[in-house]
């Protein structure tokens, strides 16, 4: 049987076993390009499709091929080099031509993301003061600016900066200094759990024994009495021992109305620096840095268009860049100024069509080919954990639903579970290209349904 004919019949069998949207997404551009010594070689357009088919549909593909040709015992998946986007290296054969997807792995000891470094941090007029203060802190830990309190709007690069400080301290001290990063929501959850389980000493030992404590989005602990109490004593203990404290917030301490006065006064006694929204030059520099990191390119006029149109946070800027590269590198679509404008308008402006929570949940379940019952059930199996967290993220991101409502909708879970899921997916999307593209595919399916 000729390869083309064999693959056509194989796809007809596969299509009966998976959902139509997933078949169109993952196998539409696939080809059977070889068959030798019992091994069939299937070509896919990019590494994302290759990994997805290999991990999720391999048994179905192999079974369908063997039903038609009993001599086939094995399937290998490769990238179609003719479809690799411009900017991806073709040297060294197929493996080096594959797109590189960086996994999101935090250091279990520090909670730091190793991708947040000063090497990848772009300095401009909006953040140069914060950058200079961070450099000063590294040189004189616990002495120069303690605490260092960095505040600014959503997505301006605060998390990247404070984690870069932690990674730099860890590296320059050869891991001799103990650094710990924590998001305030997680700190809150740990305090609540410790109180409930009567193990408050574990929190004290964990956070009062470090040399550098970095706490992100501290505004969330305002009004949480037990958490503020624990943080107050942790702060005092570290400060008195000349240990460095670095804090970020979306606003100045004086504008956190629920924050205890004693904490506010301690924050204000240190160095407070505002990080503003990036100017045009910084936005261009960030875009070019991100493109360089991903070993891909965009035309200068496209970069200029993005930098001119997206004038707020760097997170929003990166989200739009991710979507554009998704069209270019995964869907192999030519990037035109018109397409860029459409993408920007789609992301910045909420879609006009009415989307309800059930549609979002169903879309996630369909994408992962699991039942809605499993998605909102109590199972903690790995195959349902990621879909459930993505559903939390999308319900918050697309519909701005409250965390208690999301928790209730997804199996009567506590609102802190929804918060954790949203924060986890938000953070991982910036560093895990594979996860980012899954979320974009699901959102696209919801918006075009």
Secondary structure, 3 states (H helix, E strand, C coil): CCHHHHHHHHHHHHHCCCCHHHHHHHCCCCEEEEEECCEEEEEECCHHHHHHHHHHHHHHHHHHHHHHCCCCCEEEEEECHHHCCCCCCCCCCHHHHCCCCCCCCECCCCCCECCCCCCCCCCCCCCHHHHHHHHHHHHCCCCCCCCEEEEECCCCCHHHHHHHHHHHHHHHCCCCCCEEEEEHHHHHHHHHHHHHCCCHHHHHHHHCCCCEEEEECHHHHCCCHHHHHHHHHHHHHHHHCCCEEEEEECCCHHHCCCCCHHHHHHHHCCEEEEECCCCHHHHHHHHHHHHHHCCCCCCHHHHHHHHHHCCCCHHHHHHHHHHHHHHHHHCCCCCCHHHHHHHHHHHHCCCCCCCCHHHHHHHHHHHHCCCHHHHCCCCCCHHHHHHHHHHHHHHHHHHCCCHHHHHHHCCCCCHHHHHHHHHHHHHHHCCCHHHHHHHHHHHHHHHHC
